[in-house]
Amino acid sequence: MNDANQIASFGSFRLLPAQRLLLRDGAPVVVGTRAFDILVALVQNHSQVLTHRDLLERVWTGLTVEESNLRVHLSSLRKILGDGQEGVRYIENLVGRGYCFVAPVQWSRDTKPSGELPTSQERATLAKRRTLPTKAPRVFGRKETIDELCDLLLSQKFVTIVGSGGIGKTTVAVSIAHELLEHFHDTTLFIDLGEIRDPGLVLQTIASAAGAPAAPSQLGDNLAAHLSRHKTLLILDNCEHLIDIVAHICENIFRDCTDLYLLATSREALRVGHEQVYFLEPLEVPGNHAGLTIAEAMAYPSVQLFLDKASTGGFREPLQPEDVRLIARMCRRLDGNALAIELVASRVGTFGLEGTYDLFEEHQKLLWKGRRNAPARHQTLEAMLNWSYDLLAERDRDVLQYLSVFAGPFTLKAAQAVAADPDSDRLAVANSLTSLVDKSLVWVSTQTSPVLFKLLDTTSIYAGQKLCESGRLDGLCRRHALYWLECLESEAIGTSIFSGRDLTKYLSYTADVRAALEWSGRHLGQDAALFVKLAAASAPLFLAQGLLGECETWCKAALAEIADAELGPAVELALQEALAIASMFTRGNHAVVRQSIHRGLELAGSLNMIDHQLHLLAGENIFLTRTGDYQSALEGAQQCAVTSTAKGTASALAMADWMIGCVHHLMGDQRKAQLLTERGMERAPAASPTDVDFFGYDHRVRAMIVLCRTLWLRGYPKSATAMSERAIAEADRRRHSVTICIALIYTATEALWSQNHAAAARRIDRLIIHAENHALAPYQMVGIGLSGQLKIATGEIDEGIAELSRALASLQSEEHHILTPAFLGAMARGLCLRGDLAAANTAVHSALQMAEATGGHCDLPELLLVAGDVVRRGSGGEAEEAAAFYARALEVARTQAALHQELRAAIELVGLKRMPGRELAEICSRFPEKGSVFVTVAHDMLRSHSPPAAIPAPLRLISGPSVQDS
């Protein structure tokens, strides 16, 4: 069907390939160039399957393009067609084959000869179209807005579209006019007031466009009389610089003309009777998350516009995931402003995406030129902003400059504190802020309490340049830093270092606090104390968001200046505490962490600050368990219990129980571990986060993961699984990065022990991604080690060994010793399965020596089982030695009340015929809960007359690391 006059009809659509036009119910539908070509190819080959290669060659002829691009455009096309809605199907994806257009298609010819003259009605319509600017071929993200505005205009008759410069007001107004052509058979008038400077010419310009008699003395009456003869749509574009006269004219003619429809666009409302104000929002932009895919990004109109303009400018490269993340970043920084996006995207064909982004970061975007036929005020962003700036009163200009020092949203109180000069009152700043909001130069959110204001990024850059030129920048930055210090101190955020207070409502401060730190850090000679106090007061904000590396940087810098600042021990205590937390979770268990903890304990003792002593003792306990010094960890936990008793609160006593219970679990006493963790839960059954958040994470979650592992070891598999799920849910509820990591680590070990490999894989994958996203390098390596254990358990031996080797090397360098025995044991099992028995023997004996030396006896039963397995795989006559290892494992497990480990050792001994079946049955009978895979294995062995020499490899337990709070 290649005839130029052919038309394809399907559903409510008509497709005119030659005219590159798609109609729905007779109205044009906006379709991207590539999507249109795909649609034509599919419709012309109706009922035939086109492979991916067929479509790529037809649509991207001569180009090398990833199939993901094809999928993105097909997804967009399906949305346009409404494919799948109300049971209607147009395009089928045949897996492994390609795509097929499946809806019925009827072909017809356009019977009107190309030279035939249009009818009088068609000529009138064409004439009306010619009075309007050309409709944009593609309008992104405004379909619902245009439909809503059409309905509002037809019902209310007087609408003003208000929005910042370049946001797309004119594009929307022109689209509305074209949509409503059939509603206004007589007259549609579009008047651009942007080039008019003299207010006296406004009425004359409107009258001339309307064809009203031009008698100067009666111009207003003549215009009203003329417009009253016809049903008229009058569009006044760009009214902001003539706002007073336009408001006066609109109010008069709307009052006198009963069949007049008025549509105005402006950066502020006209504020006259009967006017309906519609605030035009920026284009929607993707959120800031690392996993943004191409398909997800393409769903946002800002990205669609960017790529459309980049393509027009010559960009033809296939998109990669990192490309869309760069584009999303730029769209966010441009606040979804359509003009700004067009100007930046137009440079991609010349500089490429990375080059454009680099230039963009240097703020050269204010000078980039747009289309040559665009109005002068839209040729560059700077010209657009000059247009708005020149319309401001002098006081409003000053306030706009002052507000540019804010890096994020700000309140009226903040604006007044920073922008009020000593010789001006705060009411004047409030009035100026109101004026700037009215003129769409400041964004406002009334959905929050208090109300928040914000300068859009491009406006902030422009106003900041003006502030630099004025020579007042440093004075405003100092005022800004002092305000945020006062705010943090008055809200007592700086005292929240270990309190666990919910700081959610303060997180909007972060960008401005960071800007204040950066400025004060560059001006230490002026006031070092300002920088040091600001770093101490702001540390909880960074910790609450998991910005540990940044917190560490500011604390180190502030401590380097603490002597010169002469601020006293309380400020140093806050900095030492924050530094210890941030350093341990980002860099590992190095000496600087313990030094900070000890210095903090010294300062807290001198100040008699019991809460801080408790928190630091909790931190020391965590540090010691991570390094594998369990005896010292137990002594510290017992000291914490003494301090908790002195404090006397339920949460303090519960925390001490949880700390001591954790150490007993690690040292192998599962009875005490269960007793103490459960007693702590009883003491603080519903403790709030403010009660149990010590040293960087929630100690209730810590207790829950200790308990889930202890329950499993003691023979409660179902209860252990339930507790795992509760721990993850509680960590997710807290939304704290470190707490989430520890919950995932130790519930993953419970899943590995239970042979629930699917659950283990989910938790490990999430752990690795989460740790990477929050720069928690030690946890990321733990995730890699757990992944290695899982792979060995599921038969991917070589990959598992490689991942364990990588994790062990990294954690060793970070002195993260607690994980080493368990990971070495898993490594030994993998080497054994691969047949490398010498290396396996070395690894497992190193693990045993370390477990004995550190007191981490929780690992001993599993390591003894692995040692027995390695011996059994050796050649000739070594069954007795293997049995000795299994018997030792059984003895240790029984001493520890680790019933599951006792059963596993018994299964091995029965398999070697070194234990009678009745003893195995007796152990099974002691399980308080059903559901253990190993009880099932034992029962199978007991039913068999000839027990297997070994349990099947997939059922062998692959131990995770001992629980601790790494």
Order of alpha helices (4+ residues) and beta strands (2+ residues): beta-beta-beta-beta-alpha-alpha-alpha-beta-beta-beta-alpha-alpha-beta-alpha-beta-alpha-alpha-beta-alpha-beta-beta-alpha-alpha-alpha-alpha-alpha-alpha-alpha-alpha-alpha-beta-beta-alpha-alpha-alpha-alpha-alpha-alpha-alpha-alpha-alpha-alpha-alpha-alpha-alpha-beta-beta-alpha-alpha-alpha-alpha-alpha-alpha-alpha-alpha-alpha-alpha-alpha-alpha-alpha
